[in-house]
Amino acid sequence: MSDKKSARLILEDGTTFTGYSFGAETATTGEVVFNTAMTGYPESLTDPSYSGQILVSTYPLVGNYGVPQKESEYGLLKFFESDRIHVKGLVISDYSFEYSHWNAGESLGEWLRENGVPAVWGIDTRQLTKIIRERGVMLGKIVVEGSAEPAAFDDPNLRNLAAEVSTPQVETYGDGPMKIVLVDCGCKYNIIRCLLSRGATVIRVPWDYDFTALDYDGVMLSNGPGDPQQCTATISNIKKAMALGKPIFGICLGNQLLSIAAGATTFKLKYGHRSHNQPALMVGTNKAVITSQNHGFAVNTDTLGPDWEPYFVNLNDGTSEGIRHKRLPFFSVQFHPEASGGPVDTEFLFDDFIRNIRDHAGSKR
């Protein structure tokens, strides 16, 4: 490719990697994080939890199966986790210019350019990942040849990212007998699909919406980007919902928000968990599950009140992977039981949530 343009990834400590552009020919800045998954780049790039971040793929070959066609299901894009790309940039080792898949509609590079997202290939992502693991996540810039370098590094965690990616209005999906409020802090579409496939009506509300006056049977707290402490309005509404006693299920950021509402504190991980192979142990059992994860913050379960207990724990580093109330139908997990991409070992948690709703409704008769 004689017309290929060079592109640089510049870390805040001055470390610079040089490769070639295959996305939008522009510059960007964000938090540089890595994901060790081997598949699922359409799902990852459209996951709102990556808002504000430059994503590094440790798997060397990316782009080989292109990007799916834009089909709809339940009024949602069927093969994506939102309606647009949320990463600020993409960094990979080897880009496959030729792609092949029965459902491919276009190349990864074309899709990135359509969405205005810069991408770099030809980077030594093993060396880059080692730097991040040793020093922790860092801010960075992608600068494509011919574009102006941003004057400063942008730290997305200083903003309320959930507010930036949440739905702006109340939306309803399905017509099942159970009414589930989904608090959208950056919701992945597959959470909605998993609830709809279990016969629920999903009422999707903005991150700061006071849903407690609505007619509902249970609450789903979604995943999302950024520091959970920024979501003060959500935490306040969760406390009100807990007082009503109706079942609550939190995922990823939703786990952190439920934990804060329960009195716990959170902290930033050195380089986060972003992969499809994180092992989590169900506390009090010998049952371990392989989970899909994408988060940079974690819960300090030592700060939970006496009415709560750890639910899952990470077998790699011992960090919290979930909490549950000892008496009431409230629980949450740090990983993604809806997967997409990744393993579906823990999709049974949606069944547990639906069971909690039915049991709670039966106890009120």
SETIVO-786830 format. One record per atom (N, C-alpha, C): x negated, y negated, z negated. Coordinates in steps of 0.001 Angstrom, whole numbers, plus 524288, in hexadecimal, padded with zeros to 5 digits. Atoms other than C-alpha are relative to their C-alpha. Example, Ala and Ser with C-alpha at 12.3 -4.5 7.8 and 13.67 -1.06 7.14 Angstrom:
// SETIVO-786830
7FC86804A680000;7CFF4811947E188;7FC7C7FB5080000;80334804A68003C;7CA9A804247E41C;803027FBBE7FD26;
This chain:
// SETIVO-786830
7FCB2804AC80000;800008000080000;7FC907FB2380000;80385804727FF9A;7F83C7F47C804EF;802557FB097FDAA;7FD8E804C2801ED;802457EA9380019;80146800427FA33;7FEAB7FF8680586;802FC7EF4D7F20F;7FD7D7FB967FCE1;801D48044C80349;8018F7E4B37E7C3;7FE16802167FAC7;801F57FE7A8051D;7F9997E5F77DB6B;803947FDDF7FBC3;7FCEC801C580486;8000E7E4837CE2A;7FCF18013A7FB17;802E87FF52804E4;7FA907E2F37C088;803BC800857FB6F;7FD7F7FFD88051D;7FF597E7027B324;7FC1D7FDB17FC24;8036C802BB803AC;7F9927DDC47A90F;8024F800847FA8E;7FE3B7FF7380568;7FABF7E15179AA4;7FE797FB2D7FCDA;800EF804BB80313;7FAF87D6E679011;7FA927FFD57FD96;805598000780203;7ED827DB3278B4D;7FC077FEFC80452;803798012B7FB99;7E7F77D802798BF;7FEC88049780383;800E77FB637FCB7;7E7177E5F879DCA;803317FF9380503;7FD63800907FAF6;7EA557E60B7AC46;7FF6E804F280341;7FFED7FB8F7FC64;7EE2C7F11E7B561;801B97FE0180556;7FEB1801BD7FABF;7EEB37EF3F7C40F;801D8804978034E;7FDD77FC097FC87;7F71A7F7087CD69;802887FD66804A9;7FD5F802027FB60;800917F4C27D881;805DD7FF677FEFC;7FA6E8011B800B4;80E517EF3E7D940;80354803AF8034D;7FC277FD337FCD5;819E77F78F7DD71;8058F7FE537FE9B;7FAE68022180152;8251D7EFAE7D793;8007C7FA6F801FE;7FF698057A7FE80;828EF7E16B7D826;7FAC77FD387FF8F;80509802B87FFEC;81D8E7D8927DB7E;800617FB067FCC4;7FF5980450803A1;81EB67D0097CF80;7FCEE801387FB0C;802B47FF3B804F9;819247CE8E7C1D4;804058008E7FBA5;7FC867FF5880477;81F087D2437B4C6;7FCC7800A17FB0F;802937FF3480506;81BDA7D3647A659;803C4802A17FC49;7FCBC7FD2B803B6;820D27DC0F79B67;7FCAD803597FC6C;802AF7FC738038E;81D637E66779165;7FEB180509802EB;801BD7FB687FD1C;815637F1A07971F;800AB804E27FCA2;7FEF37FB1F802D4;81A507FF12792D0;7FF598048C803BF;8009B7FB737FC94;8184580CE4797D5;8041E804267FED6;7FC447FBB38005F;8217C8184679A6B;7FD6A804D880240;802AD7FB367FE58;81CA08264B79B89;80399803CA802DF;7FC607FC927FD3D;828AB82BE47A27A;7FDFB8014880576;801BE7FE447FAD8;8263F833927AEFB;803F67FEBE8044B;7FBE78012F7FC3B;83331830217B58D;803777FBA67FDD3;7FC078038C801FA;83E5C826787B4A0;7FED17FA3D8007F;801258059C7FF9A;838E38198A7B961;804C07FCB180173;7FB61803517FF25;84620814CA7BEC3;802F27FEE97FAED;7FD5E800B0804FE;84C098170B7B14E;7FCF07FC607FC62;803388034280379;840A8810EC7AA00;8000C7FA4E801AB;80053805647FE2B;83FBD804D47B28C;8051E7FD0E7FF2E;7FAF380286800DC;84E5C802287B0CB;801C98004B7FA54;7FEB87FFCA80591;84E3B804C17A211;7FF4A7FA8D7FDAB;80085805428023A;8512F7F79C79B74;7FC2B7FFB37FB6C;803BC8000B80454;848547FBB579023;7FA8E7FE55801B7;80510801BA7FE01;83CC37F86D79901;7FFE77FA3080156;7FFE1805947FECA;840F07EA3979A48;7FB577FD377FD8B;80479802FD801EC;835217E14579906;7FADB802E98001F;804B67FCD180048;82B477EC4179AD6;7FDD58016980567;802BE7FDF77FB6E;821377F0197A508;7FF00805C27FEEA;800297FA6380107;822467FED37A623;7FB6F80296802D1;804497FCE87FDDE;8167B807917A81E;801AA805B47FFFD;7FED47FA6A7FFAD;81924815647ACF1;7FAEA803117FFAD;804C67FCDB80072;80EF981F217A854;7FFF68047B803F2;7FFDC7FBE97FBFE;813BF829587B20E;7FDFA7FDA580513;802D8802A17FBC1;80B12826E07BDDF;8030A7FF268050C;7FD568006A7FAF5;8147E829107C942;805767FDC37FF40;7FAF2802A18009B;81FF881FA17CA1B;801F67FE448055B;7FD9C801A77FB20;8295A81CDA7D541;8012580465803C5;7FFA27FBAB7FC4E;8296182A6A7DB5E;805978019980147;7FA9B7FEA07FEAC;8382C82C3A7DA91;803647FB37800FD;7FD2C804AF7FE8A;83BF281E457DDD9;803AB7FE0F7FBCF;7FC1B8023980391;847B08177C7D7B9;80560801D9801C1;7FAE47FDE27FE7E;8558981D297D756;803787FC07802C5;7FC138034E7FD8C;860C5817FC7DF52;803917FD9F7FBD1;7FCD5802E9803CD;869EF80E547D8A5;805998020E7FFF1;7FACE7FDBF8009C;8756D817517D5C9;8024A7FE657FABE;7FD6280193804CF;87F8B814187CB52;80304804877FD95;7FCF77FC42802FC;885FC81C4A7C0BB;801D57FD3D7FB15;7FDB5802D180479;88F14817217B60E;7FF687FA1580089;800E4805937FF56;88CCA809BA7BC0E;7FA797FE5D7FEC7;8057E800FB8013C;87E3180AF77B908;7FC998026E80445;803AB7FD847FC75;8728180DB47C1BD;7FEA88056C7FDE7;8004B7FA9B801CB;8714B81C7B7C121;7FA81801BE7FE75;8053C7FDF7800DB;8628F81E6A7C17F;7FC487FC087FD84;803258041380280;85DE98124D7BA2F;802337FEE87FA90;7FE59800FD80563;85EB080DB07AC19;801ED7FA737FF11;7FD9D8053180021;863147FFC07AF14;8007B7FE38805A7;7FF2E801D67FAA7;865FF7F7547BADF;7FB477FD5280265;804A4802887FDD1;858257F22F7BCB3;7FB10802077FD41;805017FEC680277;849B27F42B7B9B5;7FF117FC327FB7F;800E18035080492;846297EF1A7AC2D;7FA3C7FF327FEA6;80587800C080140;8375D7F0F37AB7E;7FE177FB00802A1;80253804AD7FDA0;82F257E4D27AE29;7FC2B8017080443;803C47FE3C7FC29;825567ECBF7B5EC;7FEDF805C67FF3F;8013D7FA6B8002B;820A17FA8B7B8E8;7FA4C800CF80177;805807FED57FF11;812BD7FFDD7B84E;7FF5D805E880057;800A67FA607FF3F;80F2880D4A7BDB9;7FA9F8012580246;804FE7FE567FDCF;80396815277C25D;8005B800C7805E3;7FFBF7FE8C7FA7A;807EF81AAB7CF84;805997FF56801F6;7FAD4800E07FDCB;81386815D87D78C;800C78035B804D9;7FEBA7FCC37FB7A;819FF81F287E114;803017FCBB803FB;7FD74803307FBFF;81CF78172E7ED46;804068032880313;7FC337FC8C7FD80;82419822EB7F30E;8033E8028B7FBB6;7FCA17FDAD803F7;82FDE827A17EB54;803B0803E28028A;7FC5E7FC187FDFE;8391E833217ECBE;8038F801DD7FBA3;7FC167FE0D803AD;845B5836517E581;805467FFD5802B2;7FAF47FFB37FD53;8535D83A457E9CD;8036F7FB357FEF9;7FCA38046B8015F;8595B82E747E2F1;7FD297FABF80052;802F9804E57FFC6;84EE3824437E5AC;8026F7FC34803DD;7FDEA8040B7FCA0;853C4817817EB41;7FBDF7FC40801F8;8043F803857FE7E;8471F80FBC7EBD7;7FB328015C7FCCE;804DA7FF00802D9;8391B80F7D7E707;7FFF27FCE77FAF1;800A2802D6804E9;8351F80B2E7D96E;7FE0F7FA7C80103;802108052B7FECA;82D627FFE87DF39;804287FC558021B;7FBBD8033A7FDDC;839207FB057E6F5;803A87FE2E7FBB3;7FC6B801308045A;841BC7FB8B7DAE2;7FDB87FBD87FC65;8029A803D380354;837D57F41B7D2B4;7FFF27FA9980295;8000F805057FD40;836A67E9897DD09;8056B7FD7E80015;7FAA88020380011;8456D7E8307DDE0;8015B7FD7A7FABD;7FEDA801F080544;845B87E5E47CF25;7FC107FBF67FE0F;803D1803F880181;83A1D7DC7D7CF0B;7FC33801A97FBD0;803617FDEB80422;831D77E5597C67B;7FAAF801898024A;8052B7FE947FE0A;823167E60D7C8CF;7FE448055A7FDFE;801F47FADC8017E;81C1D7F3267C84F;7FA7B800AB80212;8057F7FF387FEAD;80DF57F7967C8D2;7FEC4805D58001E;802077FAAD7FFED;80819804817CD22;7FA167FFCC800A7;805B67FFDA7FFA9;7F9E3808E37CD1C;7FD617FE887FAE2;8021E8013B80534;7F832806177BE89;7FE728050D7FD42;801827FB8880337;7F0FA80F767B58F;803867FFFE7FB2B;7FC2A800358043E;7FCDF811B37ACF7;7FE51803367FB44;802007FD1C80489;7F5AA81B907A459;7FCBE7FC607FC90;80321803B3802F9;7EBD1811377A05F;803707FBD57FD79;7FC7B803FD8020B;7F69C8072879EC2;803138020A7FB50;7FD047FDB38044C;7FE9C8104879624;7FC98800C17FB2D;803957FF6D80476;7F2C08132D78DA2;7FF3D7FACB7FD33;800A18052D80256;7F0EF8049778B84;804C87FE987FCB9;7FB358014B802DE;7FF23802E47877B;800878035B7FB1D;7FFA07FC8E80492;7FEA480EB077E67;7FC377FE4B7FBB4;803EC8017C803E0;7F258809AF777C9;801007FA9F7FDAE;7FF6980569801C5;7F5A27FB35776E8;805AA7FE757FEF7;7FA808014780081;8047C7FBA477731;801FE7FD3D804DD;7FDC58028F7FB6B;80DE77F60278120;7FE2E7FA548003B;801E1805567FF37;8096D7E925786E2;8034B7FD4080413;7FD898030D7FBE9;80EFB7DE4078EE7;7FC9580037804DE;803017FFC77FB34;80AFC7DDF879D0F;8028D7FCF280460;7FE19802A07FB4B;80C977D7CE7AA6A;7FED28036E804B6;801117FDDD7FAD0;80DE67DD6C7B800;7FFB37FB65803C2;800BD804427FC43;808957D4447C271;7FEBE8025F8054C;800CC7FE0A7FAB7;80A107D7E97D0BA;7FD127FBE580327;80305803827FC9D;800A97D2217DA9C;803957FC07802B1;7FCE8804217FD98;806087C4FD7DF1E;8040B7FD997FC67;7FC488022B803C1;80EA67C2C27D330;7FD0A7FD117FBBD;802678032280420;80C027B91D7C835;8002E802EB7FADA;800367FD5E80507;807917BEF47BB53;803167FCF17FBEA;7FD31802B680433;810E17BBB87B00D;7FC347FD877FC30;80390802DE8036F;80ACE7B1C57A6EA;7FF6E802967FAB8;800217FDB98053D;80E387B93F79A89;802408057E8001E;7FDB57FAD3800B0;8117B7C6E4795EA;8054F7FF707FD59;7FAC38002C80239;81FCB7C94B792BC;800BE804897FC3B;7FED77FBF5803D9;823177D0AC78639;805E6800A47FFB4;7FA527FF6F7FFD9;830D57D5EF78879;80272800FA7FAAA;7FDDA7FEB480520;8325F7DA3677A51;801587FB367FCBD;7FE9E804CA802C3;833857CC057761F;805777FE238017A;7FAC68017D7FE3B;8409C7CB3677D56;803F88042C7FE76;7FBCB7FC35800CB;84DAD7D1B677B1A;801148029E8053A;7FF817FD587FAF8;84C6F7DB2C78670;80548802B280098;7FAE07FD787FFB8;859097E23A782F6;804117FC3E80221;7FC51803EA7FE10;8607A7D5A678568;7FF507FF1C805D7;80114800EE7FA7B;859ED7D47D792BE;8021C8045B8037E;7FE767FB957FCAE;85DEA7E21079786;8057B8020A7FED8;7FACF7FE2B80177;86B0E7E420790C0;8041E7FE3B803EE;7FB9A801A17FCC1;877E07E39C7982B;802247FAC97FDFD;7FE0280511801BB;87DA77D5D1797E3;805B98001C7FE62;7FA7A7FFD380160;88BA87DA7479618;8019E805947FE9F;7FDF47FADE80171;893F57E5AF79103;8019A802EB804F4;7FEB97FCB97FB80;8952B7F0D379AE0;801F6805437FE04;7FDBF7FB06801A9;89D477FD3B799E1;7FF598041580448;800B37FBA47FC65;89A7880A7C7A028;803408049C7FE0D;7FD1E7FB5580160;8A3138168B7A070;8053C7FEE17FD76;7FAE68007C8027A;8B0518192E79A6C;80115804937FC4E;7FF697FBA180399;8ADE58240A79099;802A77FE707FAEF;7FD2380124804DC;8B508825307838E;7FCAF7FD847FBB8;8037680259803EE;8A92A8216277B60;7FDDC7FAD4801FB;80202805247FE86;8A55A8130D77BA0;7FAD57FF117FD2E;80538800C080237;896D5810E8779AB;7FDEC7FAB18019E;80281805027FEF2;890EF8036877889;7FA32800F5800E1;805907FFA67FECD;8839A802EF77EFF;7FDA27FA937FF8B;8029A80506800BB;87B797F7A8779D8;7FB3F7FFEA80390;803F1800057FBDC;873027F4547858E;7FB867FC4D7FEAB;804C28030180110;865747EFF47816B;7FBF8800EE8044E;803667FE817FBAA;85FCA7F4C778E4A;8011F8059480181;7FE0C7FAA97FF71;867DE800E97908A;7FE568029C80516;800DD7FCC27FB6D;8637B80B9F799C8;8053B80243801CB;7FB167FE127FDDB;86E5E810197A2CC;80146805907FE45;7FECB7FA8E8013D;86CE381E4E79EEB;802818009F7FAA5;7FD1B7FFDF804EE;871AC81B4179134;805D87FFA38012A;7FA828008F7FE78;87E72816E079774;801E8805078028E;7FE777FB277FD5F;87EB5822F67A027;800E88046D7FC15;7FF877FBCB803DE;87C9782C0879481;804F27FF717FCB7;7FB2E800DD802FD;887EA825D978D1D;804CD800F98035A;7FB8D7FF387FC87;8910F825C2798CA;800E1805C48012A;7FF7D7FA727FECE;88E498340A79BD5;80241803127FB6D;7FDB97FD8B804A0;892FF8372E78E0F;8056C7FDD87FEB7;7FA9A8019980089;8A033830FB79010;800EF7FAFD7FD0C;7FF67804E2802E6;89DF78239778A34;801577FB7780398;7FFB68052A7FDA9;8A213815FB78DF4;7FB9B7FCCB7FDA7;80481802FC801E7;895E380D9178CF8;801147FA2C800A5;7FF42805A980007;8976E7FF4A78936;7FAA77FD8E7FF18;805528022280038;88A6B7F8DF78C4A;800447FA2E7FEA1;7FFB580562801D5;888567EC27784D9;7FA8E7FD937FFBC;8051B8029C80069;87D6B7E1ED78486;7FD62800FE7FAC1;803347FED380495;8728F7E34977A88;801DE7FD347FB14;7FE788032380487;878317D8A17719B;805E57FFC07FF48;7FA458001E80029;886B67DBA177363;801EF802757FAEB;7FDB17FDD0804C0;88E947DD9C766DB;8045C803BB801A2;7FC6B7FBFD7FE1D;8953C7EA4776AAF;80368802467FBB0;7FD6B7FD6680466;89A547EDA675D24;805EA7FF217FFEB;7FA5A800F47FFCE;8A7C27E7CF75FFA;802A1803148045F;7FDC87FCF97FBB5;8A9897F09476C00;8025D805207FDFE;7FDD77FAD180113;8B1537FD3576C22;7FC26803FF80228;803E57FC3B7FE3D;8A6C6807A676C9D;7FF8C8046F7FC12;8009E7FB5480343;8A34B8151276741;7FA5B800F17FE53;8057C7FF468014A;8947A814A276723;7FCA97FBDA8029B;80395804067FE0F;888B680BF1769D7;7FAF58028A801E4;805137FE7A7FDE2;87D0D80EA577297;7FC887FB3180046;803D08043D7FFDF;87136805E877087;7FBD480180803F9;8033F7FE667FB94;86936805E777CFB;7FA357FF047FF1F;8058D8013D7FF84;85AE5805C078032;7FF677FA58801C2;80102805467FE1B;854837F90978435;7FA627FE6C7FEF6;80572801B980066;847DF7F138784CE;7FEF07FC987FB43;801B6804098039B;840117E94577B2E;800458014F7FA3B;800327FFAC805B0;83F3D7E6D276CA9;805898001C7FDD2;7FAA67FFAA8020C;84B977EB5376586;8016D7FB817FC5A;7FEE580447803A2;84A377E02775BCD;8025A7FB3F802C5;7FDBE804507FD02;84E5D7D6E0766BD;805F48006B80055;7FA637FF107FF33;85C077DCE5766F9;8031A7FF447FAF9;7FD7A800EE80516;861507D6A075AA1;805EE800748004F;7FA507FFB27FF7D;86F417D58F75FC2;801C7805B380053;7FEAA7FA747FF97;86F697E40E76349;7FFC6802987FAAC;800A87FDAD80529;86A6F7E7DF755DC;804867FE787FC6D;7FB98801D380327;874F87DFA974F72;80503802ED80164;7FB4C7FD307FE50;87F9B7E63275792;7FFCC805C27FE77;800927FA8A801A4;87A287F3B57547A;80163800927FA3B;7FEA87FFD380593;87B357F0D5745EE;805EC7FFDB7FF41;7FA49800478004D;889807ED28747E4;8026F80522801C2;7FDF17FB117FE0B;88BC27F99774FAF;7FF2F804677FC0A;8010A7FBFB803EB;88577801FA7452A;804097FFC17FB9B;7FC198009F8041D;88F1E7FC7273B47;8053D8026780181;7FB1C7FDAB7FE1B;89A46801AC743CC;7FFCB805F87FFE0;8008D7FA6080095;894C680F7D74309;800A98033F804E1;7FF5B7FCFF7FB32;896F68135575140;7FAB1801F4801F3;804FF7FDAD7FE4B;88C8881C0F757A5;7FCA47FC3680330;803DD803347FD4C;8803B8155275C8A;7FB8E80380801D7;804607FD1F7FDB2;875A581AC876584;7FC6D7FC098029F;803C08039B7FDC2;8695681318768D3;7FBB7802CA802FD;804317FDCD7FCCF;85F0D815B577349;7FBB87FBEC800AE;804A6803327FF1D;8513D80FEB773B7;8005A7FAC67FD1A;7FF4C804F9802C3;852FE80158770C9;804B2800507FC5F;7FB6E7FF478034F;8604F8053C76B73;7FEA3802A27FADC;801DF7FD86804C9;8593B80DE5761A5;7FD6E7FBFD7FC6C;802AA803FF8031E;850E18027D75D34;803E87FC1A7FDB3;7FC1F803C3801D1;85CA17F96575C1A;8035C802517FBA3;7FD117FD7780435;864808033175418;7FCAC800637FB16;8038C7FF898047C;8589C8053974B5D;7FF667FACD7FD29;800778052C80272;857047F69E74912;8050C7FEA67FD26;7FAF8800F78028B;865947F58174617;800808032E7FB00;7FFE87FCB0804A4;863838008173C45;7FBF27FE687FBF3;803BC80205803CA;8589F7F8D27359B;7FA598013580111;805647FE797FED3;84C7A7FE5373C1F;7FD1A7FBB2802EF;80344803937FCF8;8413B7F7157427C;7FDD6802EE804C6;802577FDC67FB57;83AE07F93874FBA;7FA817FDD0800C3;8054A801D07FEE5;82D0D7F7C6754DF;7FEA0801598059E;801AC7FF1E7FA9B;8261C7F743761F8;7FBE18044D8002C;803C67FBD67FF33;81F048037C76654;7FB427FE048030A;804CD801C07FD6A;811148027876B56;800997FFFB805E9;7FF367FFD97FA52;814A7806D477912;8052C8028E80180;7FAC07FE2C7FEE2;8227180C3B777ED;80053805A3801DA;7FEDF7FACA7FDF7;828AD818DB77C91;802FB7FF608051C;7FD77800657FAE9;82BCF8194278B09;7FE81804D180338;801317FB0E7FD5E;82C98826D8790E8;804D7803717FFF7;7FBCE7FC1B7FFFF;8350E832E279336;7FEA9804B57FCA3;801D67FB47802B2;82DC183BFE78A05;7FECA7FF127FA42;800F4801148058B;82E8E8368A77C2F;802D4804117FCA0;7FD747FC1880357;8310B841837723A;8021C7FD8C7FB02;7FD8C8020D804BB;83A7783E4B7672F;802458048D7FCE3;7FE147FBE880389;83DBD846D675B77;804E67FE237FD40;7FB598012B8030D;84B63846FC755BA;7FEB68010B7FA48;801B47FFA280570;848888445574769;80343804077FD04;7FD5C7FBFA80313;84BBE84FAE73E55;800C780519802DE;7FF827FB3A7FCDE;84B14859CC74942;7FACA8012A802A0;804897FEB57FCC0;8412F860AB751E0;801127FEE3805BE;7FE6F8011A7FAA3;847E385B6075E0F;7FD207FB378020B;802AD804507FD64;83F3E85319766D1;8024C7FF5E80578;7FDD78012D7FAD7;8441584C777732B;7FC187FCAC80308;803488033C7FC9E;83CFF8467377EB4;8035A7FB8A801FF;7FCAD8048A7FF15;841C5838AC78106;7FDA27FC20803DE;80178804657FCB4;8417082D7278A9E;800067FB0F7FCAE;800668049480363;83CF0820BE78458;7FE027FB35802F2;801D7804FA7FDDC;83A9E8127878768;800D37FBC77FBE4;7FF728040B803FF;838398098577BDF;7FAAB7FE567FDEE;804D68021D80223;82DCC800DF775DC;8004F7FEBC7FA39;7FF41800FE80591;833987FF2B7682D;801FA804F77FD67;7FE457FB69802ED;836AF8090C75D88;802237FE5A7FAB6;7FD87800F580510;83E2780A09750B9;7FC99802297FBA0;802987FE21804C4;837A680B0D7436F;8042B802777FC87;7FBCE7FD66802DE;840858155073D4C;7FF417FFC37FA10;800DB80099805A4;83A398132D72FF5;8031C7FB6C7FDCB;7FD0E80491801C6;842068068A72F70;805EC800D280054;7FA697FED27FFD9;84F3E80D3C7317B;80231800657FA7D;7FD617FF8F80506;8590580CBE7265E;80126805AD7FE9E;7FF227FAAA801DE;85CD9818C171E5A;80466802EA802C4;7FBAE7FD6E7FD3F;8690581B76726A2;7FE668021E80553;801D37FE797FAD9;860B781E26732AC;7FB82803E67FF9A;8044F7FC467FFD9;8570F828B2736B0;7FDC68005580588;802447FF3A7FACD;84D9B82B5E741DF;802D78046C802D7;7FD4E7FC147FCD6;853D68332074D05;7FC1C803198034A;8042B7FD977FCED;84865835DD75630;7FAE37FD387FED6;8052480252800A9;839C58338C7551A;7FC8D8019D80494;803667FEEE7FB8F;82F8B832B375FE2;7FB8D8039C7FE53;803FF7FC2F80171;8266983E7075F9B;7FA8C7FE6C801B8;8052C801E67FE73;81B51836E176603;7FDAE7FC5C7FBEF;8022F803F48038D;819DD82B8075C9C;803177FF417FAFC;7FD198003A804E0;823EF82D95751D7;803C17FB6D7FF7E;7FC7B8047980055;82BE28216C75526;805B8801C78003A;7FA6C7FED68002D;83AA2820EE75394;8023D800B480570;7FD397FF1E7FB1E;842EE8267775E7D;805EB7FFFD7FF2D;7FA6580053800DA;850388244A75846;8016A7FFE47FA3E;7FDF68003480554;858598220974C20;805B2801D180008;7FA737FED280082;86598826797470E;801C87FED77FA74;7FDAD801168051A;86EAC822DE73C02;80155805327FD65;7FF2D7FB14802C1;8703C82D417317E;805C0801827FF99;7FA6D7FED2800AA;87F1482C1D730D0;803627FE398049E;7FCBF802587FBF5;884678238673BB6;7FE20801868057C;8015D7FE317FAB3;8848B8267C74A79;7FCB57FC168030B;8039C8039F7FD7E;8791481D9F74DDB;7FADD802D5800F2;805387FDE77FEFA;86CD28227D7549D;7FDC47FD5B804D5;8029C8025C7FB81;862D981DD475E7F;7FADA802C2800F6;804F07FD897FE8B;856DA822AA765C4;7FCAF7FC2A80312;8039F803837FD62;84ACF81BDB76AE2;7FF1380190805B1;800D47FE0F7FAB5;849DE8244E7770D;805017FF6480340;7FBA2800A87FC58;8531382511782D2;802A98053A80121;7FD447FB147FEEB;85CB28307A78248;802A48001380556;7FDBA800387FAC3;8629982BB578F21;7FBED800EE80436;804697FF057FC6A;8551182D997955A;800287FC55804AD;7FFAB8030B7FB1F;8555E829137A395;7FBE27FBC180069;801C97FAB17FF35;84A5D82B707A5B2;7FE4D8029E7FAE4;802047FD0A8045C;845578361A79CFE;80371804907FE76;7FD357FB45801AF;849F58423E795B1;805267FEB37FD49;7FAC9800D480249;85809843C079122;800CF8036A7FB26;7FFB27FC9F80499;854EC84BD578503;803A37FDDA7FBC8;7FD188024E8045C;85BEB8423D77C10;805347FD98801A0;7FAEE8021B7FE6D;8683983F3D783D8;8045A801D67FC53;7FC227FE2A803CF;86F5F846F777940;801817FBC67FC14;7FEC880432803AD;86EDD83A8F77115;804DB7FCF2801AD;7FB24802637FE2F;87992834CB779AD;804AE803437FE42;7FBCB7FC95801DF;881DE840A877639;800EA7FF477FA25;7FF7D800F58059D;87F0283E5C767D0;802E67FAE67FEF2;7FD66805168009A;8834A8303476946;805D68008080121;7FA827FF387FEA8;890078342D76FFB;802B8803207FBB6;7FDCC7FCEE8044A;8924C83E4376541;800F47FC957FB3A;7FF478039B80461;89055833C775AFE;804DB7FCA2800C3;7FB6F803467FED9;89A9382B59761BE;80504803167FF1B;7FB557FCD2800AC;8A4668367876212;800F38014E7FA46;7FF6F7FEC88058E;8A1CC83A48753F2;801E97FB3D7FCF7;7FE72804CA802B4;8A31782C2774F86;805B17FEB680126;7FA89801017FE95;8AFDB82A9475703;8039B803CE7FD30;7FCD27FC28802BB;8B4FD8373875107;8008D7FEE17FA37;7FFD58011B8059C;8B196832E37433F;803887FB797FEB2;7FCB38049D800D9;8B9C68268E74514;805C880137800CB;7FA857FEAE7FF0C;8C63082DE1748B0;802D6801487FAE7;
